[in-house]
Amino acid sequence: GANEQSSRSHAIFQLTLKDCTGNSSKEIGRFSFIDLAGSERGSERGDAISQQVRLEGAEINKSLLALKECIRKIDQDSGAHLPFRQSKHTQVLKDSFISTTLKCRTCMIACISPDQASFEHSLNTLR
């Protein structure tokens, strides 16, 4: 079944740095700390889970896919439309990816395991 202690949600914490000298404040930097929920596989949870848990899992997968699509479009550098509107968290992070006023740097940390039982999850995370 599904992890009963899991919030099945993403978390975003943003810290904005501003230069408040003078009469106005100008944003000079932003740190975004994001904890992404793991992808949910219905086949691994069995039939005993509620409809609510299934819907939560579907929303997690939808937002992870939206993030993946944004990253892929940026990586292709094709100048094509970036699909930020597909998810709330990609909308919140839009400036972190394509800001014209801030020089953006991204560091991703993934939780993976060398254990054979976690191989598929780790491989999916790295993809």
Summary of the structure (lengths in Angstrom):
residues: 127
radius of gyration: 17.8
end to end distance: 24.5
largest distance: 61.5
contacts: 261
relative contact order: 0.14
helix: 43%
strand: 15%
